[in-house]
Amino acid sequence: MNKQSEMVPVQASAEHGLAAVFGRLRNEIDQLFDDFSMPSQMRRLFPLPDGTNFSPLVELKDKQDHYELAIEVPGMEDKDIDVEFADGVLSISGEKREESEETSGGCLISERSYGSFQRRLGMPPDVDPEQIDAKFRQGVLKITIGKDKEAARRVRKIAVG
């Protein structure tokens, strides 16, 4: 019997196709980098396929009377970003959609890319929810988070007896 005649071509479905395989591989690589505390800049060496989530860089600085948070979200606009504070967690999310079309020499090139992100950051207990301000400029979201001056006074040492 001829082995070649026994082979049956397999068609990939959307959920088992190459995109799904590479998506799972990308998630595993991201997890590996996270596990070894690799900087997320390394992840940028691999292009994101359409529709995948990405995780923007975050920098949090503790100033004397406030915190400063900077998040890199290049290619986005302020209307694409949501910031929310609830139960001691600052949530930042956004969605990016980009389309371009070019005609050159009788050829049409049309590209689309999109992605979304969500970062949830547990905030220190001295954050004042009424003193949070967000500004977006040149692909960087800067959030100033005021400290509650009374938070330190509300800490109570409890004697064990």
C-alpha positions as CSV (number, residue, x, y, z in Angstrom):
1,M,0.0,0.0,0.0
2,N,1.3,3.5,-0.9
3,K,1.8,5.7,2.2
4,Q,1.3,8.8,0.1
5,S,-2.3,7.8,-0.8
6,E,-3.2,7.4,2.9
7,M,-2.4,11.1,3.7
8,V,-5.4,13.3,4.0
9,P,-4.9,17.1,3.9
10,V,-6.0,18.9,7.1
11,Q,-7.5,22.3,7.0
12,A,-7.0,24.5,10.1
13,S,-10.1,26.0,11.6
14,A,-10.0,29.6,13.0
15,E,-9.6,28.4,16.6
16,H,-6.9,25.9,15.7
17,G,-5.2,27.7,12.9
18,L,-1.7,29.2,12.7
19,A,-2.9,32.5,14.3
20,A,-4.2,30.6,17.4
21,V,-0.9,28.6,17.6
22,F,1.2,31.7,17.4
23,G,-1.1,33.5,19.9
24,R,-0.7,30.7,22.4
25,L,3.1,30.7,21.8
26,R,3.2,34.4,22.3
27,N,1.3,34.1,25.6
28,E,3.7,31.4,26.8
29,I,6.7,33.6,25.8
30,D,5.2,36.6,27.6
31,Q,4.6,34.5,30.7
32,L,8.2,33.2,30.6
33,F,9.5,36.8,30.4
34,D,7.2,37.8,33.3
35,D,8.4,34.8,35.3
36,F,12.1,35.9,34.9
37,S,11.3,39.6,35.3
38,M,12.5,40.3,31.7
39,P,11.8,43.9,30.6
40,S,8.8,44.2,28.4
41,Q,11.0,46.0,25.8
42,M,12.2,42.5,25.0
43,R,8.7,41.5,24.1
44,R,8.5,44.3,21.6
45,L,11.1,42.4,19.5
46,F,8.2,40.2,18.4
47,P,5.4,41.9,16.5
48,L,1.9,41.7,17.8
49,P,-0.6,40.0,15.5
50,D,-3.9,41.8,14.9
51,G,-6.3,41.6,17.8
52,T,-3.9,40.7,20.5
53,N,-3.6,42.3,23.9
54,F,-0.5,44.2,24.8
55,S,0.9,45.4,28.1
56,P,2.2,49.0,28.0
57,L,5.2,49.9,30.1
58,V,4.4,51.5,33.5
59,E,6.6,53.6,35.8
60,L,5.5,54.6,39.3
61,K,7.5,57.1,41.3
62,D,6.9,58.0,45.0
63,K,7.3,61.7,45.5
64,Q,7.0,63.4,48.9
65,D,3.3,64.4,48.7
66,H,2.1,62.4,45.7
67,Y,2.8,59.5,43.3
68,E,3.6,59.9,39.6
69,L,2.6,57.2,37.2
70,A,3.7,57.2,33.6
71,I,2.4,54.7,31.0
72,E,3.7,54.4,27.4
73,V,0.8,54.0,24.9
74,P,2.2,55.1,21.6
75,G,-0.1,55.6,18.7
76,M,-3.2,56.0,20.9
77,E,-5.3,59.1,21.6
78,D,-6.7,60.3,24.9
79,K,-10.2,59.3,23.8
80,D,-9.1,55.7,23.5
81,I,-8.0,55.4,27.2
82,D,-10.0,54.9,30.4
83,V,-8.7,55.4,33.9
84,E,-10.7,54.3,37.0
85,F,-9.9,54.0,40.7
86,A,-11.9,51.6,42.9
87,D,-11.2,49.6,46.1
88,G,-7.5,50.6,46.1
89,V,-6.9,49.5,42.5
90,L,-6.1,51.9,39.6
91,S,-7.4,50.4,36.3
92,I,-6.1,51.7,33.0
93,S,-7.4,50.3,29.8
94,G,-7.5,51.2,26.2
95,E,-8.0,50.1,22.6
96,K,-6.0,51.0,19.5
97,R,-7.3,50.7,16.0
98,E,-5.3,51.7,13.0
99,E,-6.0,51.5,9.3
100,S,-3.9,52.6,6.4
101,E,-4.4,52.3,2.6
102,E,-1.9,53.1,-0.1
103,T,-2.1,52.9,-3.9
104,S,1.1,52.8,-5.8
105,G,1.9,51.7,-9.3
106,G,-1.5,49.9,-9.7
107,C,-1.1,48.0,-6.4
108,L,-3.3,48.6,-3.4
109,I,-1.9,48.0,0.0
110,S,-4.4,48.0,2.9
111,E,-3.3,47.3,6.5
112,R,-5.3,47.1,9.7
113,S,-4.0,46.6,13.2
114,Y,-5.7,46.8,16.6
115,G,-5.1,45.7,20.1
116,S,-6.3,46.4,23.6
117,F,-4.7,46.6,27.0
118,Q,-5.8,46.6,30.6
119,R,-3.4,47.3,33.6
120,R,-4.7,47.0,37.1
121,L,-2.3,48.4,39.7
122,G,-2.8,48.0,43.5
123,M,-2.2,51.4,45.0
124,P,-0.7,52.1,48.5
125,P,-3.2,52.7,51.3
126,D,-2.4,56.5,51.5
127,V,-3.8,57.3,48.0
128,D,-6.5,60.0,48.0
129,P,-9.1,59.1,45.3
130,E,-10.2,62.7,45.1
131,Q,-6.7,63.8,44.0
132,I,-6.1,61.7,40.9
133,D,-5.4,63.6,37.7
134,A,-4.5,62.2,34.2
135,K,-2.9,63.9,31.3
136,F,-2.0,62.4,27.9
137,R,0.8,63.8,25.7
138,Q,2.9,62.4,22.9
139,G,2.0,58.7,23.6
140,V,2.5,58.9,27.3
141,L,-0.3,58.9,29.9
142,K,0.8,60.7,33.1
143,I,-1.2,60.2,36.2
144,T,-0.6,62.2,39.3
145,I,-2.0,60.6,42.5
146,G,-2.2,62.7,45.6
147,K,-1.5,61.2,49.0
148,D,-4.0,61.4,51.8
149,K,-2.2,63.3,54.6
150,E,-4.5,61.8,57.2
151,A,-3.8,58.1,56.2
152,A,-0.7,57.8,58.5
153,R,-2.8,59.0,61.5
154,R,-5.4,56.4,60.9
155,V,-2.9,53.6,61.4
156,R,-3.4,52.0,64.8
157,K,-1.0,49.7,66.6
158,I,-2.9,46.9,68.3
159,A,-1.5,45.4,71.4
160,V,-1.4,41.6,71.6
161,G,-2.1,40.4,75.1
